[in-house]
Amino acid sequence: MIQEIITYPAQSTSGFGGTVGHFDDTLTQLLTDLKDTITANNLEGLAAFQIGSPMEVMVIKNNDEFIDIINPTIFTKEGKLYPTESTVYYPNLTATTTRAQKIKLMYEDAEGKQQFLTAENDLAILIQRKMDYVMGSTFLVRLSPEEKQLFEQKLANNTNNLSLESCPTNLISDKILNAIQYGIIAGVLALTSSFFLEGSALNLLKTFEYSLIAILCLAIVTYFFYAQYEGKKFKYCTSCQIANIAAMTLIKSIHITGLFLLVYFLL
């Protein structure tokens, strides 16, 4: 019987990790349901978790033949691949994952007989995808931090038309923020030397500190306006949104003000 496939944001309420111990009519029906659902939706495979069952069961379609995989364990992995994957749990969205290029799988068939399977490339990727579901997860656990951030943006905006360039990690505004942070640290460290200075050296330090504060104030103004300019180019980037820009401007302004007060009262 064709079953409904669970899709985001719905969650399976059946838990996961149910080891199959009885190879009976209930298991046969589950396997039939998986095959019917695969055929009806033109899929390459399904895990029982995807139709609301907690059992460690998946069915893979390989060269138009179904492979019943029960209580699977991947015991060796070799090589690395970085495929762009899609899954029915996140309709119309893709992400670049990290997978093993070759795997060796141990499992039981529908009659409870132990089987072994060596899979490479596309078949290995497909099995690993379904193994994620067998463990109650999705391909999110296979994403790099950058890819995960990008995929979360795709989910939030319900679009697949984003790339890593849409959420850049090398914004000039971020570099300005880093420069401001380093400037503040340099000012605080230089200020500690005031306890060992006097006379003209102390006046020179005071001139340096006030000059540094003036430069930092100019830098924070530059950041505020340039970050907004960049935000217009990367509208899906959360760090480019005006609320985040304003918050960072306020935080750094407080830090600069703190440095000014220290200089004012200590020098």
C-alpha positions as CSV (number, residue, x, y, z in Angstrom):
1,M,0.0,0.0,0.0
2,I,1.2,3.5,-0.9
3,Q,2.1,5.5,2.2
4,E,2.5,9.2,2.9
5,I,6.1,10.3,3.0
6,I,7.0,12.5,5.9
7,T,8.2,16.0,4.7
8,Y,9.6,19.0,6.5
9,P,8.7,20.4,9.0
10,A,6.7,17.3,10.1
11,Q,8.6,14.9,12.4
12,S,8.2,11.2,12.7
13,T,6.4,10.3,16.0
14,S,7.6,6.7,16.0
15,G,11.1,7.1,17.2
16,F,13.9,5.2,15.5
17,G,16.4,2.4,15.9
18,G,13.8,-0.4,16.1
19,T,15.9,-3.5,15.4
20,V,13.9,-6.1,13.4
21,G,13.8,-9.4,15.4
22,H,10.8,-11.0,13.8
23,F,10.7,-11.7,10.0
24,D,6.9,-12.1,9.8
25,D,3.9,-10.8,7.9
26,T,4.3,-7.3,9.6
27,L,7.8,-7.0,8.1
28,T,6.6,-8.2,4.7
29,Q,3.8,-5.6,4.7
30,L,6.3,-2.9,5.6
31,L,8.6,-3.9,2.7
32,T,5.6,-3.9,0.4
33,D,4.5,-0.5,1.5
34,L,8.0,0.9,0.9
35,K,8.2,-0.6,-2.6
36,D,4.7,0.7,-3.5
37,T,5.6,4.1,-2.2
38,I,8.9,4.1,-4.1
39,T,7.2,3.2,-7.3
40,A,4.3,5.7,-6.9
41,N,6.8,8.5,-6.3
42,N,9.5,7.5,-8.8
43,L,12.1,7.3,-6.1
44,E,15.4,5.4,-5.8
45,G,14.8,4.2,-2.3
46,L,13.1,4.8,1.0
47,A,13.8,4.1,4.7
48,A,11.0,2.9,6.9
49,F,11.5,6.0,9.1
50,Q,10.4,8.2,6.1
51,I,6.9,6.7,6.3
52,G,6.6,6.8,10.0
53,S,8.1,3.4,11.1
54,P,10.9,3.1,13.6
55,M,12.2,-0.1,12.2
56,E,15.8,-0.4,10.8
57,V,14.5,-1.2,7.3
58,M,15.2,0.4,3.9
59,V,14.5,-0.6,0.4
60,I,16.8,0.4,-2.4
61,K,16.0,0.3,-6.1
62,N,19.1,-0.8,-8.1
63,N,18.8,-1.4,-11.9
64,D,15.0,-1.8,-11.6
65,E,15.4,-4.4,-8.9
66,F,14.5,-3.9,-5.2
67,I,16.9,-4.7,-2.5
68,D,15.4,-5.3,1.0
69,I,17.9,-4.1,3.6
70,I,17.1,-4.9,7.2
71,N,19.2,-4.1,10.3
72,P,22.0,-2.6,8.2
73,T,25.5,-1.8,9.3
74,I,28.2,0.0,7.3
75,F,31.4,-1.6,8.5
76,T,34.0,-0.1,6.1
77,K,34.2,3.2,4.2
78,E,36.7,4.3,1.6
79,G,37.3,7.6,-0.2
80,K,35.3,10.8,-0.2
81,L,32.7,12.3,-2.5
82,Y,30.9,15.6,-2.4
83,P,27.6,15.0,-4.2
84,T,24.8,17.5,-4.5
85,E,21.8,15.7,-2.9
86,S,18.1,16.1,-2.8
87,T,15.6,14.3,-0.5
88,V,11.8,14.1,-0.4
89,Y,11.9,15.3,3.2
90,Y,13.1,18.7,2.0
91,P,11.1,19.0,-1.3
92,N,12.8,21.0,-4.1
93,L,15.9,21.8,-2.1
94,T,19.5,20.5,-2.5
95,A,22.7,20.5,-0.5
96,T,26.3,19.4,-1.0
97,T,27.2,16.6,1.4
98,T,30.2,14.6,2.3
99,R,30.0,10.8,1.6
100,A,32.2,7.8,1.4
101,Q,33.0,6.8,-2.2
102,K,32.9,3.0,-1.4
103,I,31.2,1.2,1.4
104,K,30.7,-2.4,2.6
105,L,27.4,-3.1,4.1
106,M,26.2,-6.0,6.3
107,Y,22.4,-6.6,6.6
108,E,19.7,-9.1,6.7
109,D,17.2,-9.9,3.9
110,A,13.5,-10.4,4.1
111,E,14.0,-14.0,5.3
112,G,16.5,-13.0,8.0
113,K,19.5,-14.3,6.2
114,Q,22.7,-12.3,6.6
115,Q,24.0,-10.6,3.5
116,F,26.9,-8.4,2.5
117,L,27.0,-5.7,-0.2
118,T,29.9,-3.7,-1.6
119,A,28.7,-0.4,-3.1
120,E,30.5,2.4,-4.9
121,N,29.7,5.9,-6.2
122,D,25.9,6.5,-6.8
123,L,24.8,3.3,-5.1
124,A,27.0,3.9,-2.1
125,I,25.7,7.5,-1.8
126,L,22.1,6.3,-2.0
127,I,22.6,3.7,0.8
128,Q,24.3,6.2,3.0
129,R,21.4,8.7,2.5
130,K,18.9,6.1,3.6
131,M,21.2,5.1,6.5
132,D,20.8,8.6,7.8
133,Y,17.1,8.1,8.0
134,V,17.5,4.7,9.6
135,M,19.4,6.5,12.4
136,G,16.6,9.0,12.7
137,S,18.4,11.9,10.9
138,T,18.7,13.6,7.5
139,F,21.6,14.7,5.3
140,L,22.0,17.8,7.5
141,V,24.4,15.8,9.6
142,R,26.6,15.4,6.5
143,L,26.9,19.1,5.7
144,S,29.9,21.4,6.4
145,P,29.2,24.4,8.7
146,E,29.0,26.7,5.6
147,E,26.7,24.3,3.7
148,K,24.5,24.0,6.7
149,Q,24.2,27.7,7.1
150,L,23.3,28.0,3.4
151,F,20.7,25.2,3.6
152,E,19.1,26.9,6.6
153,Q,18.8,30.0,4.4
154,K,17.2,27.9,1.7
155,L,14.7,26.6,4.2
156,A,13.9,30.0,5.7
157,N,13.4,31.6,2.2
158,N,11.8,28.5,0.6
159,T,14.1,28.7,-2.4
160,N,16.9,26.6,-3.9
161,N,18.3,29.6,-5.8
162,L,21.1,30.3,-3.4
163,S,24.8,29.5,-3.4
164,L,27.6,30.0,-1.0
165,E,28.2,33.4,-2.8
166,S,24.7,34.3,-1.5
167,C,26.0,33.9,2.1
168,P,29.6,35.1,1.7
169,T,32.2,34.5,4.3
170,N,34.7,37.1,3.2
171,L,32.6,40.3,3.4
172,I,34.7,43.5,3.5
173,S,32.4,44.8,6.3
174,D,33.5,41.8,8.4
175,K,37.1,42.7,7.8
176,I,36.4,46.2,9.0
177,L,34.8,44.8,12.2
178,N,37.9,42.6,12.8
179,A,40.1,45.6,12.3
180,I,38.1,47.6,14.8
181,Q,38.3,44.7,17.3
182,Y,42.1,44.5,16.9
183,G,42.3,48.3,17.3
184,I,40.4,48.2,20.6
185,I,42.6,45.4,21.9
186,A,45.7,47.3,20.9
187,G,44.4,50.4,22.7
188,V,43.8,48.5,25.9
189,L,47.2,46.8,25.8
190,A,48.9,50.1,25.1
191,L,47.0,51.7,28.0
192,T,48.5,49.2,30.4
193,S,52.0,50.7,29.7
194,S,50.8,54.0,31.3
195,F,51.7,52.6,34.7
196,F,55.3,52.6,33.7
197,L,55.5,55.9,31.8
198,E,55.7,59.5,32.8
199,G,56.4,62.9,31.3
200,S,56.7,63.2,27.6
201,A,56.3,59.5,27.1
202,L,52.9,59.6,28.8
203,N,51.8,62.5,26.7
204,L,52.8,60.6,23.6
205,L,50.8,57.6,24.7
206,K,47.8,59.9,25.3
207,T,48.1,61.3,21.8
208,F,48.3,57.8,20.4
209,E,45.2,56.7,22.3
210,Y,43.0,59.6,21.2
211,S,44.2,59.3,17.6
212,L,43.4,55.6,17.7
213,I,39.9,56.3,19.1
214,A,39.3,58.8,16.4
215,I,40.3,56.2,13.7
216,L,38.0,53.6,15.4
217,C,35.1,56.0,15.3
218,L,35.6,56.7,11.6
219,A,35.9,52.9,11.0
220,I,32.6,52.1,12.8
221,V,30.8,54.8,10.7
222,T,32.4,53.3,7.6
223,Y,31.3,49.8,8.6
224,F,27.7,50.9,9.2
225,F,27.2,52.3,5.7
226,Y,29.4,49.9,3.8
227,A,27.7,46.9,5.4
228,Q,24.3,48.2,4.2
229,Y,25.8,48.6,0.7
230,E,27.0,44.9,0.8
231,G,23.6,43.9,2.2
232,K,21.9,45.1,-1.0
233,K,23.9,42.6,-3.0
234,F,23.4,39.7,-0.6
235,K,19.8,40.0,0.4
236,Y,19.6,36.4,1.7
237,C,22.6,36.7,4.0
238,T,21.5,37.1,7.7
239,S,24.7,38.9,8.7
240,C,23.9,41.5,6.0
241,Q,20.5,42.4,7.4
242,I,20.1,45.9,8.8
243,A,19.1,44.7,12.3
244,N,22.4,42.7,12.6
245,I,24.4,45.6,11.2
246,A,22.9,48.0,13.7
247,A,23.5,45.6,16.6
248,M,27.2,45.1,15.6
249,T,27.6,48.9,15.3
250,L,26.1,49.4,18.7
251,I,28.3,46.7,20.3
252,K,31.5,48.1,18.8
253,S,30.5,51.7,19.7
254,I,30.1,50.6,23.3
255,H,33.6,49.0,23.2
256,I,35.1,52.2,21.7
257,T,33.3,54.3,24.3
258,G,34.7,52.1,27.1
259,L,38.2,52.5,25.7
260,F,37.7,56.3,25.6
261,L,36.6,56.4,29.3
262,L,39.6,54.3,30.3
263,V,42.0,56.7,28.5
264,Y,40.2,59.7,29.9
265,F,40.4,58.6,33.5
266,L,43.7,56.9,33.5
267,L,45.8,59.3,31.4
